[in-house]
Amino acid sequence: MQFQLTEEHLMIQKAARDFAQNECLPGVIERDEHQKFPREQILKLAELGFMGMMVSPDYGGAGMDTISYVLAMEEVSKIDASVSVSMSVNNSLVCWGLEKFGSEEQKQKYLVPLAQGRKNGELYIGAFLLSEPEAGSDATSQRTVAEEKDDHYVLNGIKNWITNGNSASVYLVMAQSDIAKGSKGINVFIVEKDSPGVTVGAKENKLGIRGSDTHSITFTDVKVPKENRIGGDGFGFAFAMKTLAGGRIGIASQALGIASGAYELALKYSKERKAFGKEIMHHQAIQFKLADMATRIECARLLCLKAAWEKDQHLDYTLSSSMAKVFSSETAMWVATEAVQVHGGYGYVKEYHVERLMRDAKITQIYEGTSEVQRIVISRSILK
């Protein structure tokens, strides 16, 4: 068993770290405050090949492994989770599903520009549309309907909490085509954002990841060509579950990065701030906080890398990805909160960054499967 990264992995990690420090850190507080979508940062990520990291070069991707993806996600998330969530959705939920299950025609038309993150010089990314106003964790309760017609489907419904909702060019939409069949009646479709009948709702005013554009999307009699259905009839729910299993590695890595970023800031501050005549790092109360932070982060990192390794080895990574996601997200929330505490009053103001990391951490316990859903997945697996 090897615990050392390869030279290639270290190079990717450094490239991601340099990008985060040089491109994401400047202006991150202002983007958060003004809810500004990090378009320029994502375009530069695309130039690095990080918007289609795991996609084969045959389809415009970088051809990297999942471990590389975890490393890059952690580094970017240390600085700006609003950038990394767009990176995660495009890689894990959109590109992976298209490459794994899409037709050759779909891959050539949509996957190639999505993996490159641009088309004709403009930003070109995707979004994953599963959640609805009354179908969050209970994803089988889809009310968006895709009615089959002659050579197309007619799509009607509303999707909620859509990351990249306004900035995406392509949507992967889960919709019910046969209610009587329940989850086996759900299909998944590629829908272009500029299709007639597609309406983007107002941007959500969120607690955290405020730079990320989260919207509701409404479909009103949207015509979708039959060739834009992914997989066989009724494959939509299985597609969503298989895709989300990999997506959880991305969000676990995001949570790991938020935790790591908060810890590094707390460690640095503890060496600078003095109280009772000495730097606070010399007080055991702070030392124990830092020790617990470092330990939990290392545990989270190992879980993320294990899930990534299993995925790269074509093993069943459902259990590992759920374990990584629930542990990393709860670690992120705990570490970020403790980092604020280490900073004291300064931790409560924006210029020290840790209050933003604490706000960003919370969503990792909710999206792409809540902590409660992860525990359902884990318990079902271990009780088989």
Secondary structure, DSSP 8 states (H G I E B T S, - for coil): ---S--HHHHHHHHHHHHHIIIIISTTHHHHHHHT---HHHHHHHHHHTTTSTTS-GGGT-----HHHHHHHHHHHHHH-HHHHHHHHIIIIIIIHHHHHH--HHHIIIIIHHHHHTEETTEE--EEEE--BTTBSS-TT----EEEE-SSEEEEEEEEEEEETTTT-SEEEEEEES-GGGGGGGEEEEEEETTSTTEEEEEE---SS-TTS-EEEEEEEEEEEEGGGB-SSTT-HHHHHHHHHHHHHHHHHHHHHHHHHHHHHHHHHHHHH-EETTEEGGGSHHHHHHHHHHHHHHHHHHHHHHHHHHHHHTT---HHHHHHHHHHHHHHHHHHHHHHHHHHGGGGGSGGGSHHHHHHHHHHTTTTTS-HHHHHHHHHHHHT-
